[in-house]
Amino acid sequence: MGDADLVAVCGLYCGACSIYRATRDENEQKLKDFARGLTARTGKYFSVDDVRCDGCLGKGQLDLWCRNCQIRLCKKLQSTRVWCSDCNEFPCNRLTNFRDDGMKHHIEITENLEHVQRIGIEAWAKHEEKRWTCPRCKTILSWYDPSCPSCETPRSKLLFSL
């Protein structure tokens, strides 16, 4: 329980990302749906390989956004630091702009990184895994699941509101 590789450098928990989950579960239909939806919204063609993702620090394939993420590619993180909270400029403008971009799952990133600093990465990863796990059937929820996709239990009050 609690894979630290699922904690993105910015403080997102990749374990609750629906694209990561579809990749991990080898759910080709969901990946095709993501690619089609992005193509429809942007007018630019996206393939399944563009959306397949093993998580920010998963040492595998990254989706198009994570691959080009300016936070992940920050030169200050490339030296010895892994997470933004380890930087003496935390929180920088790049991070706060990302936090404030209107995406609900981005809102918690600075708070998440502060929590990581207090309890450590392994403990925080375990905390997040538990937080995103359905209490009834133990399925991991994704950021925007209104309820558990397996048993339809409403999402926990410990998660950000939709």
N, C-alpha and C positions, 0 to 999 in steps of 0.2 A: 504494500500500500504506500502511496505517496511518492510518485516518481518526480524527482527534482528536474529532470529533463523536460517536464511539461510546464515549467514555470518560464515564461518568456522573459527576455531581458528587460522588457518594459513593465512587467508585473501582471500581465495577463496570464490566466491559467488555461493553457492550450488543451488540457483535458476536457474542457467544457466547450471547445470549438466544434461546431457541427461538421466542418470540413475535415478536421483532424479525426473526429470519430468515424466518419464515413471511410476515410483512408484506412484507419486502423482496423475497422470491421470488414474491409474489402467490399464495401457496398457500392458497386459500380453504378447501380441505378441512381443512388443519391448523388454521386459524383457527376454523373451525366446531367442530372437535374440542376445541380449548382452551375455547371458550365453553361447549360442552355439558358438559365435565368440571367446569368451575367452577360451573356451574349445579347439577350433581349433588352436588358437594361442599358447596356453601353453602346450597342451597335457594332462592337468589335467582337470577332470570333474568339471564343475560349474553348479549349479542349479539356478533356478529363485530366490530362497531365498538367494543365495550367492550374488546376485547383487541388490536385492531390497534395497532401501535406502531412509530414511526420512530426510537426511541432517545431517551434523556434530553435530549440537546442537538441532536437532529436537525432541529429547527425544523419538525416536522410533527406528526402525530397521536401522542398518548401513550396507552398503555393505561390502564385504570382505576387501577392501582396507581401508576404513574409520574405520572399526572396529579395525584394527590392526595398524592404523596410529601412528607412533612414535611421531609425533608432537602433535596430539590430546591427547596422553597418557603421555605427558611430565609431570614429577612430579612437576615442577615449575608452571604449569598451573592448577594442581589439587588443589592447596591451595586456593587462593582467586582470582587468575587471570583467565580470560576467553580467551582473545586473546593474541597472541604472542607479540603484540606491548605493552602490559602492563608489560612485563618482562624487568628487568634491563639488560638482556643479548641480547635484540633485536637489530639486527637480529643475531641469533645464527647460528652455522654451520649447524645444522639440517635443519633450515629454508632456508638458502641460498643454500644448496645442493638440496633441493626440488625445489626451484625457478629455479635453473640452470640445471635441469635434462632433458631438451629438450622438455618437454611438453609445448606447447604454452600457455595453460591456467594457468600454474604455474608462468610464467614470471612476472606477475603483482603483486604477493602477497605482497612483501615488500612495494611497492608503495601504494597498497590498504590499508594496515595496517597503513601507515603514514597518508593517507587520513582519515581513521577512527579516528585517534588521533586528527586530526584538526577539523573535523565537527561532530563527535559523531557517534555511531553505528546506531541509528535509521535513521539519515539523510543519512548516507552512504548506508544503505540497500535500501532506497527509490531511491537514485541515481542509484544504480546498477539495480534495477528492471526497472527503466525507460530506462537505457542504453541498456538493453537486450530485450526491448519490441519493436516489429516491429512498426514503426511509422504509417504504413498504416492500419493494421488490429488488432493491439494490442496483437498478439500472442507473447509469450516469446520464444526467440531463445535459443538454446543450444550452448555451447562453439564452436563446430565445424560445425554448420550449415552455409553453404555458403550463404544461403538466407533463407527467412522466409518459414517454411514448410507449411504454410497455403496459402499464397498469392504470394510467390516467389519473394518478394521485396528483393533486395540485402541487405546484412547486413550493418549496420551503420558503418561509418568511425570512430565512437567513440569506436569501438571494436577492439581488436588486429587483425592484418592481418593474413590471413591463408596462 
